[in-house]
Structure formats: C-alpha cells, structure tokens
Amino acid sequence: FNAENIKKTENTCAVFLLTSEPVTDDAQASSEGDQTPDKNKKKNRCFSCRKKVGLTGFDCRCGNLFCAIHRYSDKHDCPYDYRSAAAARIRKENPIVVAEKIQKL
C-alpha cells in the first residue's frame, strides 16, 4: 500500500482505498470541481417556443426537449435524418443471403 492511499478519519482509524492506480489530490479536486449545477440541471423548456414543459416534455432523436405541440419532427424542423437511420437499420437487420448455385445434371 502506498502512503497516499491511506487516509485518517476523525477516530484515527485507517481507511484503505484500493485502486489500480495511485490517487492524487489533483485528480480528486478536478473530478469534484467539474460538477457544476448548470450541467446537472435537466432542461424543462421547449426548444422551439421556450414554454415550460415540466414532466410532460418529449425528447426527440435530435437531442432536444419539446412541448406537446412541437414534439413531432415536422413541427420543429428536426435535423435528424430518419430516412437514412431507417435504411441503415434495415440493412443491419436483414443481411443479404446468397445461396449456392444449383448444379445442372
């Protein structure tokens, strides 16, 4: 065990942190400092009309949240290409099967 992996608590008990890599104070500080309230806050407004949606918001494949009026792709001018996504899905699920040639007698 490294001395860096041992921490003392209020009762002077030794606590061992078992990690594959030694933990530095810089890595702990950066991981705690990255969590800002803005990044953790969930969006609750429609991306088109900015109306509050609360629990009734609809997530689109383009990654935005919409109200009941703008939830359909034609109502909010969705940039997601449904046609190519569907074609790729069909190609993946239905591979081309080629049978062996039949030999004539």
LORO-774185 format. One record per atom (N, C-alpha, C): atom name; residue in one letter; x negated, y, z. Coordinates in Angstrom, 2 decimals, padded with zeros to 5 digits, m for minus. Layout:
# LORO-774185
<atom=CA; res=A; x=X; y=Y; z=Z>
...
This chain:
# LORO-774185
<atom=N; res=F; x=m000.83; y=m001.19; z=000.00>
<atom=CA; res=F; x=000.00; y=000.00; z=000.00>
<atom=C; res=F; x=m000.87; y=001.25; z=000.00>
<atom=N; res=N; x=m000.44; y=002.23; z=m000.72>
<atom=CA; res=N; x=m001.15; y=003.50; z=m000.73>
<atom=C; res=N; x=m000.64; y=004.37; z=000.40>
<atom=N; res=A; x=m001.47; y=005.24; z=000.87>
<atom=CA; res=A; x=m001.06; y=006.16; z=001.93>
<atom=C; res=A; x=000.01; y=007.11; z=001.43>
<atom=N; res=E; x=000.05; y=007.35; z=000.12>
<atom=CA; res=E; x=001.05; y=008.25; z=m000.45>
<atom=C; res=E; x=002.45; y=007.65; z=m000.39>
<atom=N; res=N; x=002.55; y=006.32; z=m000.37>
<atom=CA; res=N; x=003.84; y=005.65; z=m000.37>
<atom=C; res=N; x=004.43; y=005.49; z=001.02>
<atom=N; res=I; x=003.73; y=005.92; z=002.05>
<atom=CA; res=I; x=004.22; y=005.79; z=003.42>
<atom=C; res=I; x=004.70; y=007.15; z=003.89>
<atom=N; res=K; x=005.93; y=007.19; z=004.39>
<atom=CA; res=K; x=006.47; y=008.43; z=004.92>
<atom=C; res=K; x=006.90; y=008.19; z=006.36>
<atom=N; res=K; x=006.73; y=009.19; z=007.17>
<atom=CA; res=K; x=007.12; y=009.09; z=008.57>
<atom=C; res=K; x=008.48; y=009.75; z=008.75>
<atom=N; res=T; x=009.33; y=009.14; z=009.56>
<atom=CA; res=T; x=010.64; y=009.71; z=009.86>
<atom=C; res=T; x=010.59; y=010.37; z=011.22>
<atom=N; res=E; x=011.73; y=010.87; z=011.69>
<atom=CA; res=E; x=011.77; y=011.58; z=012.97>
<atom=C; res=E; x=011.41; y=010.65; z=014.13>
<atom=N; res=N; x=011.74; y=009.38; z=014.04>
<atom=CA; res=N; x=011.46; y=008.44; z=015.11>
<atom=C; res=N; x=010.06; y=007.84; z=014.98>
<atom=N; res=T; x=009.25; y=008.38; z=014.13>
<atom=CA; res=T; x=007.89; y=007.93; z=013.84>
<atom=C; res=T; x=007.85; y=006.48; z=013.36>
<atom=N; res=C; x=008.88; y=006.05; z=012.66>
<atom=CA; res=C; x=008.89; y=004.74; z=012.03>
<atom=C; res=C; x=008.31; y=004.88; z=010.63>
<atom=N; res=A; x=007.59; y=003.90; z=010.20>
<atom=CA; res=A; x=007.01; y=003.95; z=008.86>
<atom=C; res=A; x=008.02; y=003.40; z=007.86>
<atom=N; res=V; x=008.22; y=004.15; z=006.79>
<atom=CA; res=V; x=009.12; y=003.73; z=005.72>
<atom=C; res=V; x=008.27; y=003.49; z=004.48>
<atom=N; res=F; x=008.35; y=002.32; z=003.91>
<atom=CA; res=F; x=007.57; y=001.97; z=002.73>
<atom=C; res=F; x=008.43; y=002.13; z=001.49>
<atom=N; res=L; x=007.92; y=002.85; z=000.53>
<atom=CA; res=L; x=008.58; y=002.99; z=m000.76>
<atom=C; res=L; x=007.86; y=002.06; z=m001.73>
<atom=N; res=L; x=008.53; y=000.99; z=m002.15>
<atom=CA; res=L; x=007.92; y=000.04; z=m003.05>
<atom=C; res=L; x=008.22; y=000.45; z=m004.48>
<atom=N; res=T; x=007.21; y=000.92; z=m005.15>
<atom=CA; res=T; x=007.35; y=001.34; z=m006.54>
<atom=C; res=T; x=006.24; y=000.71; z=m007.36>
<atom=N; res=S; x=006.47; y=000.66; z=m008.66>
<atom=CA; res=S; x=005.43; y=000.12; z=m009.53>
<atom=C; res=S; x=004.34; y=001.15; z=m009.79>
<atom=N; res=E; x=004.69; y=002.43; z=m009.65>
<atom=CA; res=E; x=003.73; y=003.50; z=m009.86>
<atom=C; res=E; x=003.67; y=004.35; z=m008.59>
<atom=N; res=P; x=002.53; y=004.92; z=m008.30>
<atom=CA; res=P; x=002.46; y=005.80; z=m007.13>
<atom=C; res=P; x=003.32; y=007.04; z=m007.34>
<atom=N; res=V; x=004.03; y=007.41; z=m006.30>
<atom=CA; res=V; x=004.92; y=008.56; z=m006.37>
<atom=C; res=V; x=004.17; y=009.79; z=m005.91>
<atom=N; res=T; x=004.23; y=010.85; z=m006.69>
<atom=CA; res=T; x=003.58; y=012.09; z=m006.30>
<atom=C; res=T; x=004.64; y=013.09; z=m005.90>
<atom=N; res=D; x=004.24; y=014.09; z=m005.17>
<atom=CA; res=D; x=005.18; y=015.11; z=m004.73>
<atom=C; res=D; x=005.68; y=015.94; z=m005.90>
<atom=N; res=D; x=004.86; y=016.12; z=m006.94>
<atom=CA; res=D; x=005.28; y=016.88; z=m008.11>
<atom=C; res=D; x=006.42; y=016.20; z=m008.83>
<atom=N; res=A; x=006.37; y=014.87; z=m008.95>
<atom=CA; res=A; x=007.43; y=014.14; z=m009.66>
<atom=C; res=A; x=008.74; y=014.22; z=m008.89>
<atom=N; res=Q; x=008.67; y=014.17; z=m007.55>
<atom=CA; res=Q; x=009.89; y=014.26; z=m006.76>
<atom=C; res=Q; x=010.49; y=015.65; z=m006.85>
<atom=N; res=A; x=009.67; y=016.67; z=m006.82>
<atom=CA; res=A; x=010.16; y=018.04; z=m006.87>
<atom=C; res=A; x=010.79; y=018.34; z=m008.22>
<atom=N; res=S; x=010.20; y=017.85; z=m009.31>
<atom=CA; res=S; x=010.75; y=018.13; z=m010.63>
<atom=C; res=S; x=012.06; y=017.39; z=m010.86>
<atom=N; res=S; x=012.20; y=016.17; z=m010.32>
<atom=CA; res=S; x=013.44; y=015.43; z=m010.52>
<atom=C; res=S; x=014.58; y=016.05; z=m009.72>
<atom=N; res=E; x=014.28; y=016.61; z=m008.55>
<atom=CA; res=E; x=015.31; y=017.25; z=m007.75>
<atom=C; res=E; x=015.65; y=018.63; z=m008.30>
<atom=N; res=G; x=014.70; y=019.32; z=m008.87>
<atom=CA; res=G; x=014.91; y=020.67; z=m009.37>
<atom=C; res=G; x=015.64; y=020.71; z=m010.70>
<atom=N; res=D; x=015.65; y=019.60; z=m011.45>
<atom=CA; res=D; x=016.30; y=019.58; z=m012.76>
<atom=C; res=D; x=017.82; y=019.59; z=m012.65>
<atom=N; res=Q; x=018.36; y=019.17; z=m011.56>
<atom=CA; res=Q; x=019.81; y=019.08; z=m011.40>
<atom=C; res=Q; x=020.39; y=020.44; z=m011.05>
<atom=N; res=T; x=020.86; y=021.16; z=m012.06>
<atom=CA; res=T; x=021.49; y=022.44; z=m011.83>
<atom=C; res=T; x=022.99; y=022.26; z=m011.88>
<atom=N; res=P; x=023.75; y=023.12; z=m011.22>
<atom=CA; res=P; x=025.20; y=022.98; z=m011.21>
<atom=C; res=P; x=025.82; y=023.10; z=m012.60>
<atom=N; res=D; x=025.21; y=023.86; z=m013.51>
<atom=CA; res=D; x=025.77; y=024.04; z=m014.84>
<atom=C; res=D; x=025.73; y=022.75; z=m015.65>
<atom=N; res=K; x=024.66; y=021.95; z=m015.51>
<atom=CA; res=K; x=024.54; y=020.72; z=m016.29>
<atom=C; res=K; x=025.47; y=019.64; z=m015.76>
<atom=N; res=N; x=025.73; y=019.60; z=m014.47>
<atom=CA; res=N; x=026.58; y=018.58; z=m013.88>
<atom=C; res=N; x=028.05; y=018.91; z=m014.02>
<atom=N; res=K; x=028.39; y=020.15; z=m014.27>
<atom=CA; res=K; x=029.78; y=020.58; z=m014.33>
<atom=C; res=K; x=030.42; y=020.08; z=m015.61>
<atom=N; res=K; x=031.58; y=019.43; z=m015.50>
<atom=CA; res=K; x=032.28; y=018.92; z=m016.67>
<atom=C; res=K; x=033.07; y=020.04; z=m017.31>
<atom=N; res=K; x=033.09; y=020.02; z=m018.65>
<atom=CA; res=K; x=033.83; y=021.03; z=m019.38>
<atom=C; res=K; x=035.32; y=020.82; z=m019.15>
<atom=N; res=N; x=036.07; y=021.89; z=m018.94>
<atom=CA; res=N; x=037.50; y=021.75; z=m018.75>
<atom=C; res=N; x=038.29; y=022.76; z=m019.58>
<atom=N; res=R; x=037.70; y=023.22; z=m020.68>
<atom=CA; res=R; x=038.39; y=024.13; z=m021.59>
<atom=C; res=R; x=038.34; y=023.59; z=m023.01>
<atom=N; res=C; x=039.38; y=023.92; z=m023.76>
<atom=CA; res=C; x=039.44; y=023.51; z=m025.16>
<atom=C; res=C; x=038.34; y=024.23; z=m025.93>
<atom=N; res=F; x=037.65; y=023.50; z=m026.79>
<atom=CA; res=F; x=036.55; y=024.08; z=m027.56>
<atom=C; res=F; x=037.06; y=025.08; z=m028.60>
<atom=N; res=S; x=038.28; y=024.91; z=m029.09>
<atom=CA; res=S; x=038.83; y=025.80; z=m030.12>
<atom=C; res=S; x=039.47; y=027.05; z=m029.53>
<atom=N; res=C; x=040.41; y=026.86; z=m028.60>
<atom=CA; res=C; x=041.17; y=028.01; z=m028.10>
<atom=C; res=C; x=040.78; y=028.45; z=m026.70>
<atom=N; res=R; x=039.84; y=027.74; z=m026.07>
<atom=CA; res=R; x=039.34; y=028.06; z=m024.72>
<atom=C; res=R; x=040.42; y=027.97; z=m023.65>
<atom=N; res=K; x=041.50; y=027.26; z=m023.93>
<atom=CA; res=K; x=042.58; y=027.06; z=m022.96>
<atom=C; res=K; x=042.12; y=026.01; z=m021.94>
<atom=N; res=K; x=042.46; y=026.20; z=m020.67>
<atom=CA; res=K; x=042.12; y=025.23; z=m019.64>
<atom=C; res=K; x=042.92; y=023.95; z=m019.88>
<atom=N; res=V; x=042.23; y=022.82; z=m019.87>
<atom=CA; res=V; x=042.91; y=021.56; z=m020.14>
<atom=C; res=V; x=043.02; y=020.68; z=m018.89>
<atom=N; res=G; x=042.19; y=020.88; z=m017.90>
<atom=CA; res=G; x=042.27; y=020.09; z=m016.68>
<atom=C; res=G; x=042.03; y=018.61; z=m016.96>
<atom=N; res=L; x=042.95; y=017.77; z=m016.49>
<atom=CA; res=L; x=042.81; y=016.33; z=m016.66>
<atom=C; res=L; x=043.36; y=015.83; z=m017.99>
<atom=N; res=T; x=044.04; y=016.70; z=m018.74>
<atom=CA; res=T; x=044.68; y=016.28; z=m019.98>
<atom=C; res=T; x=043.83; y=016.54; z=m021.21>
<atom=N; res=G; x=042.55; y=016.79; z=m021.06>
<atom=CA; res=G; x=041.68; y=017.07; z=m022.19>
<atom=C; res=G; x=041.39; y=015.82; z=m023.00>
<atom=N; res=F; x=041.16; y=016.01; z=m024.29>
<atom=CA; res=F; x=040.86; y=014.91; z=m025.20>
<atom=C; res=F; x=039.43; y=015.06; z=m025.71>
<atom=N; res=D; x=038.62; y=014.03; z=m025.50>
<atom=CA; res=D; x=037.25; y=014.02; z=m026.00>
<atom=C; res=D; x=037.27; y=013.56; z=m027.45>
<atom=N; res=C; x=036.59; y=014.32; z=m028.31>
<atom=CA; res=C; x=036.52; y=013.99; z=m029.73>
<atom=C; res=C; x=035.20; y=013.29; z=m030.01>
<atom=N; res=R; x=035.09; y=012.63; z=m031.15>
<atom=CA; res=R; x=033.84; y=011.97; z=m031.54>
<atom=C; res=R; x=032.75; y=012.97; z=m031.85>
<atom=N; res=C; x=033.13; y=014.21; z=m032.10>
<atom=CA; res=C; x=032.12; y=015.25; z=m032.35>
<atom=C; res=C; x=031.47; y=015.70; z=m031.04>
<atom=N; res=G; x=032.02; y=015.26; z=m029.89>
<atom=CA; res=G; x=031.40; y=015.55; z=m028.61>
<atom=C; res=G; x=032.02; y=016.71; z=m027.86>
<atom=N; res=N; x=033.09; y=017.28; z=m028.37>
<atom=CA; res=N; x=033.73; y=018.41; z=m027.71>
<atom=C; res=N; x=035.04; y=017.99; z=m027.06>
<atom=N; res=L; x=035.55; y=018.85; z=m026.20>
<atom=CA; res=L; x=036.80; y=018.60; z=m025.48>
<atom=C; res=L; x=037.87; y=019.51; z=m026.05>
<atom=N; res=F; x=039.09; y=018.96; z=m026.25>
<atom=CA; res=F; x=040.15; y=019.74; z=m026.87>
<atom=C; res=F; x=041.46; y=019.57; z=m026.12>
<atom=N; res=C; x=042.35; y=020.56; z=m026.32>
<atom=CA; res=C; x=043.69; y=020.51; z=m025.73>
<atom=C; res=C; x=044.57; y=019.62; z=m026.60>
<atom=N; res=A; x=045.85; y=019.49; z=m026.23>
<atom=CA; res=A; x=046.78; y=018.62; z=m026.96>
<atom=C; res=A; x=047.02; y=019.12; z=m028.38>
<atom=N; res=I; x=046.97; y=020.42; z=m028.60>
<atom=CA; res=I; x=047.22; y=020.97; z=m029.92>
<atom=C; res=I; x=046.04; y=020.72; z=m030.85>
<atom=N; res=H; x=044.82; y=020.86; z=m030.36>
<atom=CA; res=H; x=043.62; y=020.75; z=m031.19>
<atom=C; res=H; x=042.94; y=019.39; z=m031.11>
<atom=N; res=R; x=043.60; y=018.38; z=m030.57>
<atom=CA; res=R; x=042.95; y=017.08; z=m030.38>
<atom=C; res=R; x=042.71; y=016.33; z=m031.68>
<atom=N; res=Y; x=043.48; y=016.58; z=m032.71>
<atom=CA; res=Y; x=043.29; y=015.88; z=m033.99>
<atom=C; res=Y; x=042.18; y=016.54; z=m034.79>
<atom=N; res=S; x=041.47; y=015.73; z=m035.56>
<atom=CA; res=S; x=040.28; y=016.22; z=m036.27>
<atom=C; res=S; x=040.61; y=017.29; z=m037.30>
<atom=N; res=D; x=041.78; y=017.24; z=m037.92>
<atom=CA; res=D; x=042.12; y=018.25; z=m038.91>
<atom=C; res=D; x=042.52; y=019.58; z=m038.28>
<atom=N; res=K; x=042.87; y=019.57; z=m037.01>
<atom=CA; res=K; x=043.27; y=020.81; z=m036.32>
<atom=C; res=K; x=042.08; y=021.61; z=m035.81>
<atom=N; res=H; x=040.95; y=020.96; z=m035.57>
<atom=CA; res=H; x=039.79; y=021.70; z=m035.05>
<atom=C; res=H; x=038.60; y=021.65; z=m036.00>
<atom=N; res=D; x=038.82; y=021.29; z=m037.25>
<atom=CA; res=D; x=037.75; y=021.24; z=m038.26>
<atom=C; res=D; x=036.55; y=020.44; z=m037.75>
<atom=N; res=C; x=036.82; y=019.19; z=m037.46>
<atom=CA; res=C; x=035.81; y=018.31; z=m036.87>
<atom=C; res=C; x=034.67; y=018.04; z=m037.87>
<atom=N; res=P; x=033.41; y=018.22; z=m037.44>
<atom=CA; res=P; x=032.28; y=017.95; z=m038.34>
<atom=C; res=P; x=031.93; y=016.46; z=m038.42>
<atom=N; res=Y; x=032.55; y=015.62; z=m037.60>
<atom=CA; res=Y; x=032.25; y=014.19; z=m037.59>
<atom=C; res=Y; x=032.75; y=013.56; z=m038.89>
<atom=N; res=D; x=031.92; y=012.76; z=m039.52>
<atom=CA; res=D; x=032.27; y=012.13; z=m040.79>
<atom=C; res=D; x=032.89; y=010.76; z=m040.53>
<atom=N; res=Y; x=034.21; y=010.72; z=m040.46>
<atom=CA; res=Y; x=034.92; y=009.48; z=m040.16>
<atom=C; res=Y; x=034.78; y=008.47; z=m041.30>
<atom=N; res=R; x=034.75; y=008.93; z=m042.54>
<atom=CA; res=R; x=034.70; y=008.04; z=m043.69>
<atom=C; res=R; x=033.40; y=007.23; z=m043.71>
<atom=N; res=S; x=032.28; y=007.89; z=m043.54>
<atom=CA; res=S; x=031.00; y=007.16; z=m043.58>
<atom=C; res=S; x=030.84; y=006.27; z=m042.34>
<atom=N; res=A; x=031.37; y=006.70; z=m041.20>
<atom=CA; res=A; x=031.30; y=005.87; z=m039.99>
<atom=C; res=A; x=032.13; y=004.60; z=m040.17>
<atom=N; res=A; x=033.31; y=004.73; z=m040.77>
<atom=CA; res=A; x=034.16; y=003.56; z=m041.01>
<atom=C; res=A; x=033.53; y=002.63; z=m042.04>
<atom=N; res=A; x=032.93; y=003.20; z=m043.09>
<atom=CA; res=A; x=032.28; y=002.38; z=m044.12>
<atom=C; res=A; x=031.10; y=001.61; z=m043.52>
<atom=N; res=A; x=030.33; y=002.26; z=m042.67>
<atom=CA; res=A; x=029.19; y=001.59; z=m042.03>
<atom=C; res=A; x=029.67; y=000.48; z=m041.11>
<atom=N; res=R; x=030.77; y=000.71; z=m040.41>
<atom=CA; res=R; x=031.33; y=m000.30; z=m039.51>
<atom=C; res=R; x=031.82; y=m001.51; z=m040.30>
<atom=N; res=I; x=032.49; y=m001.26; z=m041.43>
<atom=CA; res=I; x=032.99; y=m002.36; z=m042.27>
<atom=C; res=I; x=031.82; y=m003.15; z=m042.84>
<atom=N; res=R; x=030.77; y=m002.46; z=m043.30>
<atom=CA; res=R; x=029.59; y=m003.14; z=m043.82>
<atom=C; res=R; x=028.93; y=m004.01; z=m042.76>
<atom=N; res=K; x=028.90; y=m003.53; z=m041.54>
<atom=CA; res=K; x=028.25; y=m004.27; z=m040.46>
<atom=C; res=K; x=029.08; y=m005.49; z=m040.07>
<atom=N; res=E; x=030.40; y=m005.34; z=m039.99>
<atom=CA; res=E; x=031.26; y=m006.43; z=m039.54>
<atom=C; res=E; x=031.53; y=m007.46; z=m040.62>
<atom=N; res=N; x=031.41; y=m007.10; z=m041.89>
<atom=CA; res=N; x=031.70; y=m008.02; z=m042.99>
<atom=C; res=N; x=030.50; y=m008.15; z=m043.91>
<atom=N; res=P; x=029.53; y=m008.95; z=m043.52>
<atom=CA; res=P; x=028.35; y=m009.11; z=m044.40>
<atom=C; res=P; x=028.73; y=m009.86; z=m045.67>
<atom=N; res=I; x=027.96; y=m009.65; z=m046.72>
<atom=CA; res=I; x=028.21; y=m010.31; z=m048.00>
<atom=C; res=I; x=027.75; y=m011.76; z=m047.90>
<atom=N; res=V; x=028.66; y=m012.67; z=m048.24>
<atom=CA; res=V; x=028.36; y=m014.09; z=m048.18>
<atom=C; res=V; x=028.16; y=m014.58; z=m049.61>
<atom=N; res=V; x=027.01; y=m015.13; z=m049.88>
<atom=CA; res=V; x=026.70; y=m015.65; z=m051.21>
<atom=C; res=V; x=026.57; y=m017.17; z=m051.11>
<atom=N; res=A; x=027.43; y=m017.87; z=m051.84>
<atom=CA; res=A; x=027.40; y=m019.33; z=m051.82>
<atom=C; res=A; x=026.37; y=m019.83; z=m052.84>
<atom=N; res=E; x=025.97; y=m021.07; z=m052.66>
<atom=CA; res=E; x=025.04; y=m021.68; z=m053.60>
<atom=C; res=E; x=025.77; y=m021.95; z=m054.92>
<atom=N; res=K; x=025.02; y=m021.93; z=m055.99>
<atom=CA; res=K; x=025.60; y=m022.21; z=m057.30>
<atom=C; res=K; x=025.99; y=m023.68; z=m057.39>
<atom=N; res=I; x=027.09; y=m023.91; z=m058.09>
<atom=CA; res=I; x=027.54; y=m025.29; z=m058.30>
<atom=C; res=I; x=026.82; y=m025.83; z=m059.53>
<atom=N; res=Q; x=026.22; y=m026.96; z=m059.37>
<atom=CA; res=Q; x=025.50; y=m027.57; z=m060.49>
<atom=C; res=Q; x=026.48; y=m028.38; z=m061.33>
<atom=N; res=K; x=026.42; y=m028.18; z=m062.63>
<atom=CA; res=K; x=027.29; y=m028.90; z=m063.55>
<atom=C; res=K; x=026.75; y=m030.31; z=m063.77>
<atom=N; res=L; x=027.65; y=m031.22; z=m064.00>
<atom=CA; res=L; x=027.26; y=m032.60; z=m064.25>
<atom=C; res=L; x=026.85; y=m032.85; z=m065.65>
